[in-house]
Amino acid sequence: MKNNPEHRSIPAIIRMQLSSSVKTRPALAWLTAFFLCLVVILVNLNSSRLYKGKVEEFEVGRVADRDVIADQPVTYVDEKATQLRIEAEEHLVPAVFQYSYKITEELRNQWRQFVTLAGTISGDVHSRETYRLSLHSGFPGTLNDDVLDQLYRSQDRQQLLKNGTAVLDALLGTGIYSMPQTGLENLNPDVVELLRQSGSRIEQERVPLRNIVTRDNIAEAVVSKVAVGSYAPLFSQIAFRLLSPFLRENVFYSPDDTEKSLAATKAAVPPVMRSIQQGKRIIKKGFIITEDEVAELRALKTTRPGNDLPTVFSVVIFLLLVFGVLYYFSSRRIIGRDLTDREAYLVSGLSALYIAGSVLVKNISMESMPVSVLVPTALVIMLPSILIHSRLALVLAMVLPLGAFFTESFDTASFAFAVVSGVVASYTLQGAEKRMDLVKAGLIIAAANITAMTAVLLSLHSPAGVYPQTLFWAAFNGLASGMLVLGFLPPLEHALNAATNFRLIELSDLNAPILRRLFTTAPGTYSHSIMVANLAETACQDIGANPLLARVGAYYHDLGKMENPDYFVENQTDHNRHDDIAPSLSATVIRSHVKLGVEKARQLGLPQAVIDIIAEHHGDSVITWFYNKALQQEEAKVASAKTAGAKTADGDSKKSAVSAGDFLYPGDPPHSRESAVVMLADVTEAAVRTLQKPNAVRLERFIQELIAGKVEHGQLAQSELTFRDLETIKNAFIRVLMGYYHSRIEYPRADAPNNSKAENIKDDTG
């Protein structure tokens, strides 16, 4: 039966009136994103180093092809001269040594013990050999026998020991330095710094390097000390041999204190400032370019305002191109439908954040690392891939890095890395059904990032020391993007009311409270929904549609029947309530389940795609069974009146005629392939129950008739299903139903009859 034109005109008129205002909302979102990026970039031109001019056009050693004149006075830091000053100051920093009071006291105690033992023995013994052996026993292996013999024979032994104490104290007090083999090459070659720390008291002393005492010159130091004193000739002869066992290093090099001194000196060095007067000819045409001239040119380009008209116009044009391309392709040209308002806000917002964020990250990035390593390209691409469509994500993966490249946030290396990361991210989540798949996607992106960054570093001839840090951050970029999606996805799913695979899997749980309630209140409808889900899922798999969306839509498509379950045939037992009421009232109850189902779905917060399936699973078709019943009752009433001799005016007969509009479902025809498949599965599952002893041939004819009826009534015109899809769907239904009915099927002849009134039966059930 043809659709009623009057019924279809009202929503069509409303849609036409609202279409212009609705279409302006995504455009407004993209326009806002454009102006946001433009403001960030223009502000950044005046406050950052983003636009340095094309300094690379001038190379040291080449002849300048044009003049460059300073258009404003500039004061800048001469980095090269400042570095030379810092290096010079660092070379003047002395090595820092720590004086050890502990070792000094240990050496003095050893000497005191020796003096005490030597004085004690001398008064009690008479044999030289006994004297020598007694001292060796107290200090084994340290004393010289000749010195002990001379000390034994000396008449002024106590004075010799007293002189030794004076010289030892003087040398240990000055300090005997332990000089390291390396580490002093870049420090002050003439002076060292000596630190003496006793408790909280710290003394600092600059000591000329030529005056310090080490193990190499300790003999000369002893001789020098003896020479300046009034000592006996015998002491001068034996002084070094007598004292050498007690002369060891008590001053040691301190790398930590030296490093602190270097850092403090470096921090205190003032930068070297240079000035460029306005009108100065920095680059002279026809002359060889020097390093100083390039440095001045770089300083001028770094500090000059960036809001000159050519720069501003170039930014505006590039941004218009980027956002124009994004707006053009973020529609049915790519994903087969227009974006919803919320989806347009998401995509435009992510685009603005990506380009504006890249501009800001440019100013804090390290020179040795591409800027895009610090920009989460994969995160920005994965969100639209999951929430909207992977083809849209692929467009974003190509265009957004191009936008950052146009605004000079990305160089060629950064652009290449960002494109690889984004393209891989746009397809890593295809078929993902578990949250853990996001972590796996992060690992895949990390591997792709490492590969791309290795190629970039090789092309740039980067030194080996750059690889570990850069590759680490490239891998971290991918891993962090995958894990951050876990946090951003749930709130965005609910904000966009998106039917992602992750959310659909959660909704497909048959233990969900609403499905358990459906099972309790309307068990027949529940069983019917499960079978419809099996049919729809199989058919969608075969035609390349979304089988998970079809399954979930089938589970929830008859939620409205929970309000009046006894009025639907699958829930009835002995008594049919429609026998007691008028056909028009029956039609009202039957079609109300669509509206009630939509309302309940919205209360549950189901995705819009699922709500659309609920609203469209009957389309705007006629409830044929009750419509025919109403016609029959009307004809019987007219016939009865004629039999009784009643005369009915033509006007009265027109008023009492049954209108098909009173028996229409309130929905629209399906607008998606999944919704159309659920419609066909719904009518097929209900109608096929009326077949007696179904076999493959009868099922095929029966289902073909059902599908042809929907096509004839225009219910599939907006679903984008092809005739090949319809044939595939029919075969899928037959395959599933044959498996379901195989235990009850008898296989009669191929010319078995079929029920040509199947759709009427389905319309009765709702």
C-alpha positions in Angstrom: 0.0 0.0 0.0 1.3 3.5 -0.8 2.1 5.8 2.0 -0.3 8.6 2.8 1.1 11.9 1.3 -0.7 13.9 4.0 0.9 11.9 6.7 4.4 12.5 5.4 4.0 16.2 4.6 3.9 17.6 8.2 7.4 16.3 9.4 8.8 17.1 6.0 7.6 20.7 6.3 9.0 21.0 9.8 12.3 19.6 8.7 12.5 22.0 5.8 11.8 25.0 8.1 14.4 23.9 10.6 17.1 22.7 8.2 18.5 26.1 7.6 19.0 26.9 11.3 20.3 23.4 12.1 22.9 23.6 9.3 24.3 26.8 10.7 25.2 25.3 14.0 28.1 23.1 12.7 29.2 26.1 10.6 29.2 28.3 13.6 31.3 25.7 15.5 33.9 25.7 12.8 33.9 29.4 12.5 34.5 29.7 16.3 37.4 27.2 16.1 38.9 29.3 13.2 38.8 32.5 15.2 40.2 30.8 18.3 43.2 29.6 16.4 43.7 32.9 14.7 43.6 34.8 18.0 46.1 32.4 19.6 48.5 32.6 16.7 48.4 36.4 16.4 49.0 36.8 20.1 51.8 34.4 19.8 53.4 36.4 17.0 54.1 39.2 19.3 55.2 37.2 22.3 57.1 34.2 21.0 59.9 33.1 18.8 57.6 31.4 16.3 58.1 33.7 13.4 61.8 34.2 13.0 61.8 35.2 9.4 63.8 33.2 6.9 67.2 33.6 8.4 68.2 30.3 6.6 68.2 32.3 3.3 71.5 33.8 4.4 74.5 31.5 4.9 77.8 32.3 6.4 80.5 32.6 3.6 78.0 33.3 0.8 77.7 36.6 -1.0 74.5 38.5 0.0 72.0 39.1 -2.8 70.2 41.9 -1.0 70.5 44.4 1.8 68.8 43.8 5.2 68.3 47.0 7.2 67.1 47.1 10.8 63.7 48.7 10.9 63.8 49.2 14.7 66.3 49.4 17.5 67.1 46.0 19.1 69.0 45.0 22.2 69.8 41.3 22.4 71.9 38.8 24.2 75.0 37.8 22.2 74.8 34.1 22.9 78.2 33.2 21.5 80.0 36.0 23.4 78.1 35.1 26.5 79.1 31.4 26.2 82.8 32.5 25.7 82.6 34.6 28.9 81.1 31.7 30.8 83.8 29.3 29.6 86.5 31.8 30.6 85.0 32.3 34.1 84.7 28.5 34.5 88.5 28.2 33.7 89.2 30.6 36.5 87.3 28.5 39.0 89.9 26.8 41.3 89.6 23.1 42.2 88.1 22.7 45.7 90.0 20.5 48.3 88.7 19.4 51.7 91.1 19.4 54.7 90.6 16.3 56.9 91.0 17.0 60.6 90.3 13.3 61.3 93.3 12.0 59.4 95.5 14.8 60.7 94.7 13.9 64.3 95.3 10.2 63.6 98.8 11.0 62.3 99.6 13.2 65.2 98.5 10.5 67.6 100.7 8.0 66.0 103.7 10.4 66.3 102.9 11.1 70.0 102.8 7.3 70.6 106.2 7.0 68.9 107.7 9.8 71.0 106.4 8.3 74.2 107.7 4.8 73.4 111.1 6.1 72.4 111.5 8.2 75.5 110.3 5.4 77.8 112.7 2.7 76.4 115.7 5.0 76.5 115.8 5.1 80.3 115.6 1.3 80.9 117.7 -0.4 78.3 121.4 -0.5 77.6 121.6 -2.5 74.4 121.2 -0.8 71.0 119.6 -3.9 69.5 117.1 -4.1 72.3 116.2 -0.4 71.8 115.7 -0.9 68.1 113.6 -4.1 68.5 111.4 -2.5 71.1 110.5 0.4 68.7 110.0 -2.0 65.8 107.6 -4.0 68.0 105.5 -0.8 68.6 105.7 0.4 65.0 106.4 -2.7 62.8 107.7 -2.1 59.3 107.6 1.8 59.4 110.9 2.9 61.0 114.4 3.1 59.4 117.2 1.2 61.3 119.8 3.8 60.6 117.6 6.5 62.0 116.9 4.4 65.1 120.7 3.8 65.6 121.4 7.5 65.3 118.5 8.3 67.7 119.9 5.7 70.2 123.4 7.1 70.1 122.2 10.7 70.4 122.8 12.4 73.7 120.0 14.9 73.0 117.4 12.4 72.0 114.4 14.3 73.5 115.3 17.5 71.6 115.4 15.6 68.3 111.9 14.2 69.0 110.7 17.6 70.0 112.0 19.1 66.8 110.3 16.3 64.8 107.0 17.2 66.5 107.3 20.9 65.4 108.1 20.0 61.7 105.3 17.4 61.6 102.8 19.8 63.0 103.8 22.4 60.5 103.5 20.1 57.5 100.2 18.5 58.6 98.8 22.0 59.4 99.6 23.3 55.9 98.2 20.1 54.4 99.6 17.3 52.2 97.4 17.2 49.1 96.2 14.1 47.3 96.1 15.2 43.6 93.7 13.3 41.3 95.0 12.0 37.9 92.2 13.7 35.9 89.4 16.3 36.4 91.5 19.4 36.9 92.3 20.1 33.2 89.6 22.8 32.7 90.0 24.5 36.1 92.3 27.3 37.3 95.9 26.1 36.6 97.5 28.4 39.3 95.3 28.3 42.4 93.3 25.7 44.4 90.7 26.4 47.1 91.1 24.8 50.5 88.1 24.2 52.7 88.5 23.6 56.4 85.3 22.6 58.1 85.2 22.1 61.9 81.6 21.7 63.1 79.6 24.6 61.7 82.7 26.7 61.1 84.0 26.7 57.5 87.2 28.4 56.5 88.1 29.0 52.8 91.6 29.7 51.6 93.1 30.2 48.1 96.4 28.4 47.9 98.8 28.9 45.0 99.4 25.6 43.2 103.2 26.0 43.4 103.0 26.1 47.3 101.1 23.0 47.9 102.8 19.9 49.4 102.1 16.5 47.8 103.7 13.0 48.0 105.9 13.9 45.2 107.6 16.9 46.8 107.2 16.1 50.5 111.0 15.5 50.9 111.7 19.0 49.7 109.0 20.4 52.0 110.7 18.7 55.0 114.1 20.1 54.0 112.6 23.5 53.5 110.9 23.5 57.0 114.2 22.3 58.6 116.2 24.9 56.8 114.2 27.8 58.1 114.6 26.6 61.7 117.5 26.5 64.2 117.9 22.7 64.3 121.0 20.6 65.1 122.9 19.1 62.2 121.9 15.5 63.2 118.2 16.4 63.0 118.7 17.9 59.6 120.2 14.7 58.4 117.5 12.3 59.8 114.4 14.6 59.7 112.8 13.3 56.6 113.6 9.6 57.3 112.4 10.0 60.9 109.1 11.7 59.9 108.2 10.0 56.6 106.2 7.2 58.2 103.9 9.8 59.7 103.5 12.1 56.7 100.5 11.1 54.6 97.8 13.0 52.6 95.3 14.8 54.7 93.8 17.1 52.0 91.6 15.6 49.3 89.9 16.8 46.0 86.1 17.4 46.3 84.3 17.0 43.0 80.9 18.0 44.5 82.2 21.2 46.0 84.0 22.0 42.7 80.8 21.4 40.7 78.8 23.7 43.0 81.5 26.4 42.6 81.3 26.0 38.8 77.5 26.3 38.9 77.5 29.3 41.1 80.1 31.0 38.9 78.1 30.2 35.8 74.9 31.6 37.2 76.6 34.8 38.3 78.0 35.5 34.8 76.2 38.5 33.3 75.1 38.0 29.6 76.9 40.0 26.9 74.4 42.5 25.5 74.6 43.9 22.0 72.6 46.7 20.5 71.4 47.3 16.9 70.5 50.8 16.0 67.5 51.5 13.8 68.6 51.9 10.2 71.8 49.8 10.5 72.6 47.8 7.4 72.9 44.3 8.9 73.5 42.5 5.6 75.3 44.3 2.8 74.5 43.3 -0.8 77.5 42.0 -2.6 79.5 41.3 0.5 80.4 37.9 2.1 78.1 37.2 5.0 79.8 36.8 8.4 78.8 34.9 11.5 78.3 38.1 13.4 75.9 39.4 10.7 73.8 36.3 10.8 73.7 36.5 14.6 72.4 40.1 14.3 69.9 39.1 11.7 68.6 36.3 13.9 68.3 38.7 16.8 66.3 41.1 14.7 63.9 38.4 13.4 63.5 37.0 16.9 62.5 40.2 18.5 60.5 41.9 15.7 56.7 42.1 16.0 55.0 39.4 14.1 51.8 41.2 13.2 53.0 42.6 9.9 50.3 42.5 7.3 51.9 39.8 5.0 52.3 37.5 8.0 48.7 38.1 9.2 47.2 37.5 5.8 49.2 34.3 5.3 48.0 33.0 8.6 44.4 33.9 7.8 44.6 32.2 4.3 46.2 29.1 5.6 43.7 28.7 8.5 40.8 29.3 6.1 42.1 26.6 3.8 42.6 24.1 6.7 39.2 24.7 8.4 37.4 24.9 5.0 38.8 21.5 4.1 37.8 20.1 7.5 34.3 21.5 7.3 33.8 20.3 3.7 34.8 16.7 4.4 33.3 16.3 7.9 30.0 15.4 6.5 28.2 12.8 4.4 30.9 13.0 1.8 33.1 11.0 4.1 31.0 9.1 6.6 27.7 9.0 4.7 25.8 11.3 7.0 26.0 14.8 8.4 27.5 15.3 11.8 25.3 16.0 14.7 25.7 19.4 16.4 27.6 17.8 19.3 29.9 15.8 16.9 30.6 19.1 15.0 31.5 20.8 18.3 33.8 17.9 19.2 35.7 17.8 15.9 36.0 21.5 15.5 37.1 21.9 19.1 39.7 19.2 18.8 41.0 20.8 15.6 41.3 24.2 17.2 43.1 22.7 20.3 45.5 20.8 18.1 46.5 23.7 15.9 46.6 26.4 18.7 48.2 23.9 21.1 51.0 23.2 18.5 51.7 26.9 18.3 52.1 27.1 22.1 54.2 23.9 22.3 56.6 25.3 19.7 57.8 27.8 22.2 58.6 25.3 25.0 60.0 22.5 22.8 63.6 21.4 22.8 65.7 22.3 19.8 66.9 18.7 19.4 63.5 17.2 19.3 60.6 17.6 16.7 57.7 19.5 18.2 55.1 16.9 17.2 56.7 14.4 19.7 55.2 16.6 22.5 51.8 16.9 20.7 49.3 14.0 21.3 48.3 13.6 17.7 47.2 10.0 18.2 44.9 11.0 21.0 43.2 13.7 18.9 42.7 11.3 16.1 41.5 8.2 18.1 38.6 10.1 19.8 36.8 10.9 16.5 37.7 7.4 15.1 35.9 5.7 18.0 33.1 8.2 18.5 32.2 9.1 14.9 34.0 7.2 12.0 37.5 6.0 11.1 37.3 7.7 7.7 36.7 11.1 9.3 39.7 10.4 11.7 41.8 9.7 8.6 41.0 13.1 7.1 41.9 14.7 10.4 45.1 12.8 10.6 46.1 14.3 7.2 44.8 17.8 7.6 45.6 18.8 11.2 49.4 18.2 10.9 49.2 20.2 7.7 47.5 23.0 9.5 50.3 23.0 12.1 52.8 22.9 9.3 51.2 25.9 7.6 51.3 28.0 10.8 55.0 27.0 11.1 54.5 25.1 14.4 55.7 22.0 12.6 58.8 21.7 10.5 59.1 18.9 7.9 60.3 16.3 10.4 57.5 17.1 12.8 54.9 17.0 10.0 56.1 13.6 8.8 56.0 12.2 12.4 52.6 13.6 13.1 51.1 12.2 9.9 52.4 8.7 10.6 51.2 8.7 14.2 47.7 10.1 13.2 47.2 7.7 10.2 48.1 4.7 12.3 45.8 5.9 15.2 42.9 6.3 12.8 42.8 2.6 12.0 44.2 0.8 15.1 40.8 0.7 16.8 38.8 -0.8 14.0 36.9 -3.7 15.4 37.9 -2.9 19.0 35.4 -4.2 21.4 37.2 -4.1 24.8 38.8 -1.3 26.8 42.0 -3.3 26.8 42.1 -2.8 23.0 42.9 0.8 23.6 46.1 -0.1 25.5 47.0 -2.5 22.6 46.4 0.4 20.2 48.7 2.5 22.2 51.5 -0.1 21.9 50.9 -0.2 18.1 51.1 3.6 17.8 54.2 3.6 20.0 55.9 1.1 17.6 54.9 3.2 14.6 56.2 6.4 16.3 59.5 4.8 17.0 59.8 3.7 13.4 58.9 7.1 12.0 61.1 8.9 14.5 64.1 6.7 13.6 63.6 7.5 9.9 63.4 11.2 10.8 66.5 11.2 12.9 68.4 9.3 10.1 67.3 11.9 7.5 68.5 14.7 9.8 71.8 13.0 10.4 71.3 13.5 14.1 74.1 12.5 16.5 73.8 9.2 18.3 73.3 10.9 21.7 69.9 12.3 20.5 68.3 8.9 19.7 67.6 7.5 23.2 65.8 10.5 24.5 63.8 11.3 21.3 62.8 7.7 20.8 61.7 7.4 24.4 59.4 10.4 24.1 58.1 9.2 20.7 57.1 5.8 22.3 55.6 7.6 25.3 53.5 9.8 23.0 51.8 6.7 21.6 51.4 4.9 25.0 50.1 8.0 26.7 47.6 8.6 23.9 46.2 5.1 24.2 45.8 5.4 28.0 44.4 8.9 27.9 41.6 7.7 25.6 40.5 5.4 28.4 39.8 8.5 30.5 38.3 10.8 27.9 36.1 8.2 26.1 33.3 7.5 28.7 32.3 11.1 29.3 32.5 11.9 25.6 30.4 8.8 24.8 27.6 10.1 27.0 28.0 13.7 26.0 27.7 12.8 22.3 25.3 9.9 23.0 27.5 7.9 20.7 27.0 4.2 19.8 30.6 3.1 20.1 31.5 -0.5 20.1 32.4 -0.3 23.8 29.1 1.1 24.8 27.1 -1.2 22.6 28.9 -4.2 24.2 27.8 -2.9 27.6 24.2 -2.5 26.3 24.2 -6.0 24.8 24.5 -7.6 28.3 21.2 -9.6 28.7 21.6 -9.2 32.4 20.9 -5.5 32.1 18.0 -4.5 34.5 15.8 -3.3 31.7 16.2 -6.5 29.7 15.6 -8.6 32.8 12.4 -6.6 33.4 11.4 -7.2 29.7 11.9 -10.9 30.3 9.7 -10.8 33.4 6.8 -8.6 32.1 6.8 -9.7 28.5 8.6 -13.0 28.0 7.2 -13.5 24.5 8.5 -10.2 23.4 11.8 -11.0 25.0 12.2 -14.2 23.1 11.0 -12.4 19.9 13.7 -9.7 20.5 16.5 -12.3 20.9 15.5 -14.0 17.7 15.3 -10.7 15.8 18.8 -9.9 17.2 20.2 -13.1 15.8 18.7 -12.5 12.4 19.7 -8.8 12.2 23.3 -9.5 13.4 23.9 -12.2 10.8 22.4 -10.2 8.0 24.5 -7.1 8.9 27.7 -9.2 9.0 26.9 -10.4 5.5 26.2 -7.0 4.0 29.1 -5.1 5.8 26.9 -3.1 8.2 27.4 -2.8 11.9 26.2 -6.1 13.4 26.7 -5.0 17.0 24.5 -2.0 16.5 21.8 -4.1 14.9 21.9 -6.7 17.7 21.5 -4.0 20.4 18.8 -2.2 18.5 16.9 -5.5 18.2 17.2 -6.2 21.9 15.6 -2.8 22.7 13.3 -2.3 19.7 10.1 -3.5 21.5 10.7 -1.9 25.0 7.4 -0.1 24.6 5.5 -3.4 24.8 6.3 -3.6 28.6 3.5 -1.1 29.3 0.7 -3.3 27.8 2.3 -6.7 27.1 -1.1 -8.6 27.0 -2.1 -6.7 23.8 0.6 -8.3 21.8 0.1 -11.8 20.4 3.5 -13.2 21.4 2.6 -12.6 25.1 -1.0 -13.9 24.9 -2.2 -17.3 26.1 -5.9 -18.1 25.7 -7.7 -14.8 25.5 -7.0 -12.1 22.8 -7.9 -8.7 24.3 -8.4 -7.2 20.9 -11.6 -9.3 20.5 -13.2 -7.0 23.1 -12.3 -3.6 21.6 -12.7 -1.7 18.3 -10.1 -2.1 15.6 -9.2 1.7 15.9 -8.5 1.3 19.6 -6.5 -1.8 19.0 -4.4 0.1 16.4 -3.8 2.9 18.9 -2.5 0.4 21.5 -0.4 -1.4 19.0 1.3 1.7 17.5 1.8 3.3 20.9 4.6 0.9 21.7 6.9 2.7 19.3 6.4 6.1 21.1 6.6 4.5 24.5 9.8 2.6 23.5 11.5 5.8 22.3 10.5 7.6 25.5 11.9 4.8 27.7 15.1 4.6 25.6 15.7 8.3 26.2 15.1 7.9 29.9 17.7 5.1 29.9 20.2 7.3 28.0 20.5 4.9 25.0 22.6 6.1 22.1 20.7 8.0 19.4 21.5 5.3 16.8 19.6 2.7 19.0 16.7 5.1 19.6 16.4 5.6 15.8 16.1 1.8 15.4 13.3 1.8 18.0 11.5 4.7 16.3 11.9 3.3 12.7 11.5 -0.5 13.1 7.9 -0.2 11.8 8.4 2.9 9.7 5.2 4.6 8.8 3.5 1.6 7.4 -0.2 0.7 7.9 -1.3 -1.7 10.6 -2.9 -3.8 7.9 -4.7 -6.4 10.1 -6.8 -4.0 12.1 -7.2 -1.7 9.1 -8.7 -4.6 7.1 -10.8 -5.6 10.1 -12.1 -2.0 10.4 -13.0 -2.1 6.7 -14.8 -5.4 7.1 -16.8 -4.1 10.1 -17.7 -0.9 8.1 -18.8 -2.9 5.1 -20.9 -5.2 7.4 -22.5 -2.2 9.0 -23.4 -0.7 5.6 -24.8 -3.9 4.4 -26.9 -4.4 7.5 -28.3 -0.9 7.1 -29.2 -1.5 3.5 -30.9 -4.7 4.4 -33.0 -2.9 7.0 -34.0 -0.4 4.4 -32.1 2.5 5.8 -31.0 5.2 3.5 -27.6 6.7 3.9 -26.7 10.0 2.4 -23.5 10.2 0.4 -22.1 12.8 2.8 -22.8 10.5 5.8 -21.1 7.5 4.1 -18.0 9.6 3.5 -18.0 10.6 7.2 -18.2 7.0 8.3 -15.6 5.7 5.9 -12.4 4.1 7.5 -9.3 6.2 7.0 -5.9 4.5 6.5 -4.2 7.4 8.4 -5.8 6.3 11.6 -3.9 2.9 11.3 -0.4 4.2 10.5 2.7 3.7 12.7 4.0 7.1 14.0 7.6 6.6 12.9 9.7 7.4 9.8 11.1 4.8 7.4 14.6 3.5 8.3 17.4 5.9 7.5 20.3 3.5 8.1 21.1 0.0 6.9 21.1 -1.4 10.4 17.6 0.1 11.1 16.2 -1.4 7.9 17.7 -4.8 8.7 16.1 -4.8 12.1 12.7 -3.9 10.5 13.0 -6.8 8.1 14.2 -9.2 10.8 11.3 -8.0 13.0 8.6 -8.7 10.5 10.2 -11.9 9.3 10.6 -13.5 12.8 7.0 -12.7 13.7 5.4 -13.7 10.4 7.4 -16.9 10.0 5.8 -18.4 13.1 2.6 -18.8 11.1 4.1 -21.2 8.7 3.2 -24.8 9.1 6.1 -27.2 8.7 8.5 -24.6 7.1 11.2 -25.8 4.7 13.9 -23.9 2.8 11.7 -23.3 -0.3 8.7 -22.0 1.6 10.9 -19.9 3.8 12.6 -18.3 0.7 9.3 -17.5 -1.0 7.8 -16.3 2.3 10.7 -13.9 3.2 10.9 -12.7 -0.4 7.3 -11.7 -0.2 7.8 -9.9 3.0 10.8 -7.9 1.7 9.0 -7.1 -1.5 6.1 -5.7 0.5 8.4 -3.4 2.4 10.0 -2.3 -0.8 6.6 -1.7 -2.5 5.4 0.4 0.4 8.6 2.6 0.3 9.8 1.6 3.7 13.4 0.9 2.5 13.8 3.9 0.1 15.9 5.9 2.5 18.0 3.1 4.0 20.7 2.9 1.3 20.1 -0.8 0.9 20.8 -2.2 -2.6 19.0 -5.0 -4.3 22.2 -7.1 -3.8 21.9 -6.3 0.0 18.3 -7.4 0.1 19.2 -10.7 -1.6 22.0 -11.2 0.9 19.7 -10.4 3.8 17.1 -12.9 2.6 19.7 -15.6 2.4 21.0 -14.8 5.8 17.5 -15.0 7.3 16.9 -18.3 5.6 20.2 -19.7 6.9 19.4 -18.7 10.5 15.8 -19.8 10.4 16.7 -23.2 8.9 19.1 -23.8 11.8 16.4 -22.8 14.2 13.5 -24.9 12.7 15.6 -27.8 11.5 14.4 -30.2 14.2 10.7 -29.6 13.2 11.1 -29.3 9.5 9.8 -31.9 7.1 11.0 -31.6 3.5 8.0 -31.8 1.2 8.0 -31.1 -2.5 9.5 -27.9 -3.8 6.1 -26.5 -4.8 4.7 -26.3 -1.3 2.4 -23.4 -0.8 3.2 -20.4 1.3 1.3 -17.8 3.2 0.8 -14.7 1.1 -0.8 -12.8 4.0 2.3 -13.0 6.4 2.7 -9.2 6.7 -0.9 -8.8 7.8 -0.2 -11.3 10.6 2.9 -9.4 11.7 1.0 -6.1 11.7 -1.4 -7.6 14.2 1.4 -8.5 16.6 3.1 -5.1 16.4 
